[in-house]
Amino acid sequence: MMKAEWERITLPPPKLPNRQIFVLMGFALLLGVLFDRLIVAPSTNGALALHWAAFWLVCGVLLCGLFWRNALRRWQAWVVMGITVLLCVSNAMRSREAISLINLPVIPLLLMLYTQLVVAEDSAEADPIVALRVVRGFCMWPFMRLGDAGCALASVLGKAGKGRGRGILMGLAIAAPLLIVVCALLLQADAVALHFAHSLLTGLPIGQILLHVLCVVVVAALFTSFLINAKQCDVQQNVALPEQNLAPSMISIVLASLIAVYALFCGVQFAYLFGSRGLPADLTYSEYARQGFGQLLAVAAINLGVFALTLRFARPHAVVRGLLFALLACTGVLLASGLLRLKLYIGAYGLTWLRVFPYTFMVAMCVVLVLCAVRLLLLKLPLLRAVALVCLLWYTGLALVNIEAVMVRWNVHNAPHTMTAWVRNDWPGDDQLDERKPYVFTLSSDAVPELLAYCQTLPQSAPEWMWLREHLDDLCANGAWSLADRHAQALLSEAFDVEL
């Protein structure tokens, strides 16, 4: 790390005026109260995802209001905020718990990214600094400036300690302990007053009140420090990252060794998976597809990481550039192998969440691969921003699209045997599945419209109809806090003439 960058991280920026700190403290107190009312206070967990979404939306509105001048000049910040709003909306639209759980860390991560984008220098060279600030924003910013708020309060109290304000403070300081002693003596002197005070305090949930007050104070303090840091960084200047100083010879040896191994692997892939040679006699395509899929993704991720580090820290050289193209080509073969394996597996066992997620992710990685190749040709392409945008669009699509409905529709038309297996749990060639619950139990109310449409094509005596009748409550177990839950309840109530 360069000396200038280290000084930027360690040296504190100029202190904000007290008036501005008090405004930020007021906003932080509002967020603390909202956090207590929306997250801590509710006794039921059914709509917790919706409450989190509402809380983060308020945080987003606050950040937009604080940094609107900078945000107007930076379209990337508006893209990030727009995706954040869409993810909050997905919590209200969809009933899938997995997406709601993933949104819990993703949405605050996007809000932090928005904050760093509006306070950082608007250039592609500053993108690594933004990534560094995102990490510091979570680990350090909520704690670094707590002392500034304390100093601001102390300065106000110090001013109030002069003249009339000093008399008021002294009077309160003397009156408080005096009132406590007098009230205690009076209660001991009068049994009726003591009984009245005891009945009043018995019905008062003092423990819960103290817990909520503590929650508000802690959350408000953390947000105060965070907002002060954000405002202080708004007036700072960015510094350059370390220079590209890795020798091309060293990088070439590393890349050439990786490419040699990948060349042998790609030869096997072309012979058995892509070609017409066929698999060994004791290995089926579904078994072959199931094996090594995660390892292929890990290797592809390592390749992209090596590509990014080489691009950032190695000195430009024609040989290194050619080896990077070769590395991208090998990574493309790995991704194609993984896609084909997963496609074979989906054809045998149908489409599920655990297959949709990696399949779409690999498609997104193919787009990233194309962007990396373009970056080698166009040096001015902001690769980090482009890759981040692809990843955000991929995840936003998963969150907004009704994936479970797509799964059911695809299986009905392309692998109808899987629908029967979902309900009856009679998967051929897999004895372990007989001991598990049917896969349809894992579906949420998002899948109800397509499940109901599928069952309506079957006779009333079909096991699928019987399963739907027996598990109406399970399909709507989340209550009616999302639009998907409400729609599913209405369809099932109409189909079976019951009230859910």
C-alpha positions in Angstrom: 0.0 0.0 0.0 1.4 3.4 -0.9 2.2 5.9 1.8 -0.4 8.4 0.5 -3.1 5.8 0.7 -2.0 4.7 4.2 -2.1 8.3 5.4 -5.6 8.6 3.9 -6.8 5.7 5.9 -5.2 6.6 9.3 -5.3 10.4 9.4 -8.7 11.8 10.5 -10.5 14.3 8.2 -11.5 17.7 9.4 -14.3 17.7 12.1 -17.8 18.7 11.1 -19.6 21.7 12.6 -21.6 20.9 15.7 -24.8 22.0 14.0 -24.3 19.5 11.2 -23.5 16.8 13.7 -26.7 17.5 15.6 -28.7 17.2 12.4 -27.1 13.8 11.7 -27.8 12.7 15.3 -31.5 13.6 14.7 -31.7 11.4 11.6 -29.8 8.6 13.4 -32.3 8.8 16.3 -35.2 8.5 13.8 -33.6 5.4 12.4 -33.1 4.0 15.9 -36.8 4.4 16.7 -37.8 2.9 13.4 -35.5 -0.1 14.0 -37.0 -0.7 17.4 -40.6 -0.4 16.1 -40.2 -2.4 12.9 -37.6 -5.0 13.8 -37.5 -5.4 17.6 -41.0 -4.7 18.7 -43.1 -7.0 16.5 -44.0 -10.2 18.2 -44.6 -12.2 15.0 -41.9 -13.2 12.5 -44.3 -13.6 9.5 -43.8 -10.2 8.1 -40.2 -9.6 9.3 -38.8 -9.6 5.8 -41.4 -6.9 5.0 -40.4 -4.8 8.0 -36.7 -5.1 7.1 -37.5 -3.9 3.6 -39.4 -0.9 5.0 -36.5 0.0 7.3 -33.9 -0.2 4.6 -36.2 1.9 2.3 -36.2 4.7 4.9 -32.4 4.4 5.1 -32.2 4.8 1.4 -34.4 7.8 1.3 -32.3 9.4 4.1 -29.1 8.7 2.2 -30.6 10.2 -1.0 -31.6 13.3 0.9 -28.1 13.8 2.5 -26.1 13.3 -0.7 -28.5 14.3 -3.5 -26.1 16.8 -5.0 -23.4 14.2 -5.6 -25.9 11.5 -6.6 -27.3 13.7 -9.4 -24.0 13.6 -11.2 -23.4 9.9 -10.8 -25.7 7.5 -12.6 -24.0 4.5 -11.0 -25.4 5.6 -7.6 -28.9 5.8 -9.0 -28.6 2.3 -10.6 -27.6 0.9 -7.2 -30.4 2.7 -5.4 -32.9 1.5 -8.0 -31.8 -2.1 -7.6 -32.1 -1.7 -3.8 -35.7 -0.5 -4.1 -36.5 -3.4 -6.4 -35.1 -5.9 -3.9 -37.2 -4.3 -1.2 -40.2 -4.6 -3.4 -39.4 -8.3 -4.0 -39.8 -8.9 -0.3 -43.3 -7.7 -0.5 -44.1 -9.6 -3.8 -42.5 -13.0 -3.3 -42.9 -15.5 -0.5 -39.7 -17.4 -1.0 -37.8 -17.4 2.3 -34.4 -18.0 0.7 -34.5 -14.8 -1.3 -35.7 -12.8 1.8 -32.8 -14.2 3.8 -30.3 -13.4 1.1 -31.8 -9.9 0.9 -31.0 -9.3 4.6 -27.2 -8.8 3.9 -27.5 -7.8 0.2 -29.7 -4.7 0.7 -27.5 -3.0 3.4 -24.5 -3.9 1.2 -26.1 -2.0 -1.7 -26.9 0.9 0.5 -23.3 1.0 1.7 -22.1 0.8 -1.9 -24.5 3.7 -2.8 -23.0 5.8 0.1 -19.4 5.1 -1.1 -20.3 5.9 -4.7 -21.7 9.3 -3.9 -18.7 10.3 -1.7 -15.9 8.9 -3.8 -14.3 10.2 -6.9 -16.3 9.5 -10.1 -13.7 7.6 -12.1 -13.0 4.0 -13.0 -9.6 4.2 -11.3 -11.3 4.9 -8.0 -13.5 1.7 -8.1 -11.0 -0.3 -6.0 -11.0 2.5 -3.4 -14.8 2.3 -3.3 -14.6 -1.5 -2.7 -12.1 -0.8 0.1 -14.4 1.8 1.6 -17.4 -0.6 1.5 -15.5 -3.0 3.8 -14.4 -0.1 6.1 -17.9 1.3 6.1 -19.2 -1.9 7.8 -16.2 -2.6 10.1 -15.1 0.9 11.2 -17.5 3.7 10.3 -20.2 2.8 12.9 -17.6 3.2 15.7 -15.0 5.7 14.5 -16.9 8.9 15.1 -18.8 8.2 18.3 -16.5 10.6 20.1 -17.4 13.5 17.7 -21.0 13.3 18.8 -19.9 13.2 22.4 -17.7 16.3 21.9 -20.6 18.1 20.3 -22.9 17.4 23.2 -20.2 18.3 25.7 -19.6 21.7 24.0 -23.3 22.5 24.1 -23.5 21.5 27.8 -20.4 23.5 28.5 -22.0 26.6 27.0 -25.1 25.9 28.9 -23.0 25.8 32.0 -22.7 29.6 31.9 -25.2 32.1 33.2 -28.9 31.1 33.3 -28.2 27.7 31.7 -25.8 26.9 34.5 -28.4 27.6 37.1 -31.0 25.3 35.4 -28.5 22.5 35.2 -27.5 22.9 38.8 -31.1 23.0 39.9 -31.9 19.8 38.1 -28.8 18.1 39.5 -29.9 19.0 43.1 -33.6 18.3 42.6 -33.3 14.8 41.2 -31.7 13.0 44.2 -33.8 15.2 46.6 -37.1 14.1 44.9 -36.0 10.4 45.0 -35.4 10.6 48.8 -38.6 12.5 49.5 -40.8 10.2 47.4 -39.4 7.1 49.1 -40.1 8.6 52.6 -43.7 9.6 51.7 -44.4 6.1 50.3 -43.2 4.5 53.5 -45.3 6.9 55.5 -48.6 6.2 53.7 -49.7 2.6 53.1 -52.4 3.6 50.5 -49.9 5.6 48.5 -47.4 2.7 48.6 -50.1 0.3 47.4 -51.1 2.6 44.6 -47.4 3.0 43.5 -46.9 -0.8 43.7 -49.9 -1.6 41.5 -48.8 1.1 39.0 -45.3 -0.2 38.7 -46.4 -3.9 38.7 -48.4 -3.4 35.5 -45.6 -1.3 33.9 -43.2 -3.4 31.8 -40.0 -1.7 33.0 -37.7 -4.4 31.6 -39.2 -4.1 28.1 -39.1 -0.3 28.2 -35.4 -0.3 29.2 -34.7 -2.9 26.4 -36.3 -0.8 23.8 -34.6 2.4 25.0 -31.3 0.6 24.9 -32.0 -0.6 21.4 -32.8 2.9 20.2 -29.7 4.4 21.8 -27.3 1.8 20.5 -28.7 1.9 16.9 -28.8 5.7 16.9 -25.2 5.9 18.1 -24.0 3.5 15.4 -25.9 5.4 12.7 -24.6 8.7 14.0 -21.0 7.6 13.7 -21.7 6.2 10.2 -23.4 9.3 8.9 -20.6 11.5 10.3 -18.0 9.4 8.6 -19.9 9.6 5.3 -20.2 13.4 5.5 -16.5 13.8 6.3 -15.5 11.5 3.4 -17.7 13.7 1.2 -15.1 16.5 1.4 -12.0 14.3 1.0 -10.0 13.7 -2.1 -9.1 10.3 -3.4 -5.6 8.9 -3.9 -4.0 6.6 -6.5 -3.7 2.9 -6.0 -0.4 1.1 -6.0 1.3 1.0 -9.3 1.5 -2.1 -11.6 5.0 -3.5 -10.7 4.8 -7.3 -11.1 7.3 -8.7 -13.6 5.8 -10.1 -16.8 8.1 -13.1 -16.6 6.7 -14.2 -13.3 3.1 -13.7 -14.3 3.8 -15.6 -17.6 5.1 -18.7 -15.7 2.0 -18.8 -13.5 -0.4 -18.3 -16.4 1.4 -20.8 -18.6 1.3 -23.5 -15.9 -2.4 -23.1 -15.4 -3.1 -23.1 -19.1 -1.1 -26.3 -19.5 -3.3 -28.1 -17.0 -6.5 -26.7 -18.4 -5.5 -27.8 -21.9 -5.4 -31.5 -20.8 -8.7 -31.1 -19.0 -10.3 -29.4 -22.0 -9.1 -32.3 -24.2 -11.1 -34.8 -22.0 -14.1 -32.5 -22.0 -14.1 -32.3 -25.8 -13.7 -36.1 -26.1 -16.4 -37.3 -23.7 -18.8 -34.5 -23.0 -18.9 -32.3 -26.1 -17.9 -35.0 -28.6 -19.4 -38.3 -29.7 -17.0 -40.7 -28.0 -19.4 -41.3 -25.2 -18.9 -42.0 -21.5 -17.4 -45.2 -19.9 -19.8 -48.1 -19.7 -20.4 -47.9 -16.0 -21.1 -44.1 -15.9 -24.4 -42.5 -16.9 -24.7 -38.9 -18.0 -26.8 -38.0 -15.0 -24.2 -39.4 -12.6 -21.4 -37.7 -14.6 -23.3 -34.4 -14.4 -23.7 -34.7 -10.7 -20.0 -35.2 -10.0 -17.5 -32.3 -9.9 -19.9 -29.5 -10.6 -18.9 -27.4 -7.6 -15.2 -27.9 -8.3 -15.6 -26.6 -11.8 -17.3 -23.4 -10.5 -14.5 -23.0 -8.0 -11.8 -23.4 -10.7 -13.6 -20.8 -12.9 -13.8 -18.4 -10.0 -10.0 -18.9 -9.3 -9.3 -18.2 -13.0 -11.3 -14.9 -12.9 -9.5 -13.9 -9.7 -6.1 -14.6 -11.4 -7.2 -12.6 -14.4 -8.3 -9.6 -12.2 -5.1 -9.6 -10.2 -2.9 -9.9 -13.3 -4.7 -7.0 -14.9 -4.4 -4.8 -11.9 -0.8 -5.5 -10.7 1.2 -6.8 -13.7 2.9 -4.5 -16.1 1.4 -4.5 -19.6 3.1 -7.0 -21.9 2.1 -8.7 -25.2 2.9 -12.2 -23.9 0.9 -11.7 -20.7 -2.0 -10.4 -22.8 -2.0 -13.5 -25.0 -1.8 -15.8 -22.0 -4.8 -14.0 -20.5 -6.8 -14.6 -23.6 -5.9 -18.3 -23.4 -6.9 -18.4 -19.7 -10.3 -16.9 -20.6 -10.8 -19.5 -23.3 -10.0 -22.3 -20.9 -12.4 -20.7 -18.3 -15.1 -20.6 -21.1 -14.6 -24.4 -21.6 -15.0 -25.0 -17.9 -18.2 -22.9 -17.7 -19.6 -24.7 -20.8 -18.8 -28.0 -19.2 -20.6 -27.0 -16.1 -23.6 -25.8 -18.0 -23.8 -28.9 -20.1 -23.5 -31.1 -17.0 -26.2 -29.2 -15.2 -28.5 -29.4 -18.3 -28.1 -33.2 -18.3 -29.0 -33.3 -14.7 -32.0 -31.1 -15.1 -33.2 -33.3 -17.9 -33.1 -36.3 -15.7 -34.4 -34.9 -12.4 -36.2 -31.7 -13.3 -35.7 -28.0 -12.5 -35.3 -27.0 -8.8 -34.1 -24.0 -6.9 -30.7 -25.6 -6.4 -30.3 -26.0 -10.1 -31.8 -22.7 -11.2 -29.4 -20.7 -9.0 -26.1 -22.2 -10.3 -27.4 -22.4 -13.9 -28.3 -18.7 -14.1 -25.1 -17.8 -12.2 -23.0 -19.6 -14.8 -24.8 -17.7 -17.5 -23.9 -14.5 -15.7 -20.3 -15.7 -15.4 -20.3 -16.2 -19.2 -21.3 -12.6 -19.7 -18.5 -11.6 -17.3 -16.1 -13.7 -19.3 -17.0 -11.8 -22.4 -16.5 -8.5 -20.6 -13.0 -9.6 -19.5 -12.1 -10.4 -23.1 -13.4 -7.0 -24.2 -11.4 -5.3 -21.4 -8.2 -6.8 -23.0 -9.1 -5.0 -26.3 -10.6 -1.8 -24.8 -8.3 -0.6 -22.0 -10.8 2.1 -20.9 -13.6 -0.3 -20.2 -14.5 0.0 -16.4 -14.4 -3.7 -15.8 -15.2 -3.7 -12.1 -18.3 -1.6 -12.6 -19.5 -3.7 -15.5 -19.0 -7.0 -13.6 -20.7 -5.5 -10.5 -23.7 -4.4 -12.7 -24.0 -7.9 -14.3 -24.0 -9.6 -10.8 -26.6 -7.1 -9.5 -28.9 -7.6 -12.5 -28.5 -11.4 -12.2 -29.5 -11.4 -8.5 -32.3 -8.8 -9.0 -33.8 -11.0 -11.7 -33.8 -14.0 -9.4 -35.5 -11.9 -6.7 -38.2 -10.4 -8.9 -39.1 -13.3 -11.2 -41.3 -16.0 -9.9 -38.7 -18.8 -10.2 -40.9 -21.4 -8.6 -43.7 -20.8 -11.1 -41.1 -21.1 -13.9 -39.8 -24.4 -12.3 -43.3 -26.0 -12.2 -44.1 -24.8 -15.8 -40.9 -26.0 -17.2 -41.2 -29.4 -15.5 -44.8 -29.9 -16.7 -43.8 -29.3 -20.3 -40.3 -30.8 -20.4 -40.0 -33.3 -17.6 -43.5 -34.4 -16.5 -42.2 -37.4 -14.6 -40.6 -35.0 -12.1 -44.0 -33.5 -11.1 -45.2 -37.0 -10.1 -42.0 -37.6 -8.2 -42.3 -34.2 -6.5 -45.5 -35.3 -4.8 -45.2 -39.1 -4.5 -41.4 -39.0 -3.8 -40.8 -42.1 -6.1 -37.6 -41.0 -7.8 -36.2 -43.9 -9.8 -32.7 -45.1 -8.9 -32.5 -43.1 -5.6 -33.5 -45.0 -2.5 -32.4 -42.2 -0.1 -35.2 -39.9 -1.4 -37.8 -42.3 0.0 -36.9 -41.3 3.5 -37.2 -37.6 2.8 -40.2 -35.3 2.5 -41.4 -34.8 -1.1 -39.8 -31.8 -2.8 -43.1 -30.1 -3.2 -43.0 -29.4 0.6 -40.1 -27.0 0.0 -42.1 -24.8 -2.4 -43.7 -21.6 -1.2 -47.0 -19.9 -2.2 -45.2 -18.5 -5.2 -45.7 -21.9 -6.9 -49.4 -22.3 -6.0 -50.8 -20.8 -9.3 -48.8 -23.1 -11.5 -49.3 -26.1 -9.2 -53.1 -25.5 -9.2 -53.1 -25.2 -13.0 -51.1 -28.4 -13.3 -53.5 -30.3 -11.0 -56.6 -29.1 -12.9 -55.3 -31.0 -15.9 -55.5 -34.3 -13.9 -58.4 -36.3 -12.7 -59.9 -35.4 -9.3 -58.7 -38.8 -7.9 -55.0 -38.1 -8.8 -52.6 -38.1 -5.9 -51.6 -34.5 -6.7 -55.2 -33.3 -6.0 -55.3 -35.3 -2.7 -52.0 -33.7 -1.7 -53.2 -30.2 -2.4 -56.3 -30.8 -0.2 -54.3 -32.2 2.7 -51.7 -29.5 2.7 -53.6 -26.2 2.0 -52.3 -24.8 5.3 -48.7 -25.7 4.6 -48.8 -23.9 1.3 -50.0 -20.7 3.0 -47.9 -21.2 6.2 -46.3 -17.7 5.9 -49.7 -16.0 6.5 -50.7 -13.2 4.1 -47.9 -10.7 4.5 -46.8 -10.9 0.8 -48.7 -10.4 -2.4 -47.9 -14.0 -3.4 -49.4 -15.3 -0.2 -52.6 -13.3 -0.7 -52.9 -14.5 -4.3 -52.3 -18.2 -3.3 -54.9 -18.0 -0.6 -57.5 -16.6 -2.9 -56.8 -19.3 -5.6 -56.9 -22.2 -3.2 -60.0 -20.9 -1.4 -61.8 -20.7 -4.7 -60.6 -24.1 -6.0 -61.5 -26.0 -2.8 -64.4 -23.8 -1.5 -62.7 -23.2 1.8 -61.7 -20.2 3.7 -57.9 -19.8 4.5 
